[in-house]
Amino acid sequence: MKQGDLLPEVTFQTRVRDESVAGPNPYRWQPVTTGDYFKGKRVVLFSLPGAFTPTCSTYQLPGFEKSAAEMADLGIDAIYCMSVNDSFVMNQWARSQDLENVQVIPDGSGEFTEKVGMLVRKDNLGFGARSWRYAAIVNDGVVETWLEEPGRSDDCPEDPYGASSPEAVLDWLRENPVKSAA
């Protein structure tokens, strides 16, 4: 993906709380499309190898959560964290991280991740197919900038982190202020 590219249209299978569902697990399936997430909004999208993994849980996700107010001041309407994990895992991870500002998107089958060219194998870690780490600013479904970690490859022995960090996204937003309509 690069500046000017349109995000692929995908339907994500999410689980949402629904009090009309009886029993101890009051959730239902809710299909949500790329358009539902991105249409008419300027957002930060970041993706990472997996929920509950060390770098993702210690630095990346919490960093975006803490940076939300400044990102909003810089013209961001929403922050989305995507991972090739199912909705059950993503919802529990969001709960464990006490998220208030970042919304998680489950790409359980990796369809979106594959269509944006970021699906890699992490069999060396027993993960299978996962996302390479990246971040993007997306305006109404169109990529403004794409910040990808270097060295994308299958079974990469390292887990580079920096180019897609919240600090890097904030730097880009500060250097590229939203132009107001005149």
N, C-alpha and C positions, 0 to 999 in steps of 0.2 A: 504494500500500500504506500501511497505517496500523496502529497498535497494535491487536492482537486479530485481524488478518487471518491466515488460513492460507495458507502458501505453495502455489503451484500444483504439481500432480504432473506431473513431466516426467522423461523418460529422457535422460540425458546419455551421449553416445558417447565413452568414454574409452579410452586406450591404456595398458596395464599391462605391466610387464616380466614375461616368462614364459620361464624357462630351458628349458622343454620345446620352445619354438619354435626350430627350426634356423635357421642363417644369421646374418648380421651384424646383424640387426635383431630381437632376441628379444622382440618385443612382440606382444600380441594385443588385439583389441577387447574391451572390457568395458562393457556397459551398466550404468549406475548411476542409480538413481532419486532423486528429491527425498527420499523416505522413507529411503533408504539413507544419505544425507548428514545428515539433520536429526532423524530419529526418536530420541527419548530423550536428546537432547543440547541443551545451551545453547551456542550458537555466535555468533561474529561472522561475518557475510557482508558482503563489500564487493565492489563491482563498479566497473569502470573502462573507459575507451574502448578500450584495446588494449595487448596485450603489447608489450614493447620500446619503448613510447613514453616520452618524457622524464619527465613528471610521475609517471607510473605506476611507472617503473623507478628513478627517483632518490629519490622521496619516499614515495609511498603504500605500495607493496609492501614496501620495506625497513623502513619505519616500523612496519608491522604485524608483520613478522618480529621486530624488536627489542623490541616491546611484548608479545610472547607470554607471557612469564613473569608479568608484572604482570596481564595479562588473565586468566590461569589463576588467579592468586590472588584475582581478583574474580569467580570463578565461571564462567569460560568454558572449555568442553571442547575446542573446536576453532576454528580461524580458516580461513575459506575465501575465496579470491580468485576471482571469476568475471569472465569477459570473453567477448565475442562473438568468439571465436577458436577454431580447431579444436584438438583434443587434441595434435597434433604440435607446434603453435606453443606452446601452454601448457606442455607438458612441457619443451621446450627453454628456454623463458623461466624456468621454475622451476629448471632445472639451472644456467642462467647466473647466477641470483640466489643460488645456494647455499642454497636454502630448506631449513630443517629443521622449522619450526614452522607454516608456512602451507601449506595444501593448495590447489592450483589446480583449478578446475572449468571445463571447456571448454563454453561454450554456443554451439557452432559455428554453429548455424542461428538463434540468437537466440530460440528458442521460450520459454524461461523468462523472458528479459528482456522479451519482448513481453507475456507474461502478467502480469508485475508492473508493466506500464505504463512501462517505462524504456527501450524501444527508440527510438532517435532516428536520423535520417539525418545523416551527416557527409560528405556528398558534396563540400562545399566544401574538404575536406581529402583527398578521394580515398579515404576509408575505407568508404563505403557505410553499411550499417546497423551501429550499435554501441550499447553501453550508455551511458546517462547515468551519471555518477558518483554512487554512493550507498553507504551502509553501513547495516547493520541488526543488531540483537541479536535472535536467533531462538531460542525455547525450545520444543523438541519440535515444530518446524514452525510455530509461531505467533509472529508478530512482536511483540516487546516494545517496540521503538522503531525508527523509520525515519528516517535522517539523510540527506537528499537535498540535493545542491548546488542553489543557486537558479538560475533562468533556463532551466530545461529547455526545449529547443526544437530543431527540426531546423536543421542548418547553423549552429549557434551560433558566432559569430565568436570566442568566448572559451572557455576551459577552466577554469571555476571549480573551486577546490580549497580546502577548509577544513572545511566542514560534515561531510564524510565521512572526514576525516583520522583517523589512529590517535589523535592527541591528543584530537580531539572524542569519539571512541568511549570512550577512557579517562576523560575528564571525565564522560560520561554514566554509565559503570559505577561510578565513585566516588560520584556523586550518587544512585545508585539501587542500593544494596547488595542482594545476594541475602538474602532473609529465610530464616533457618534454620528447619527444622521443629521445632516445640516438642512 
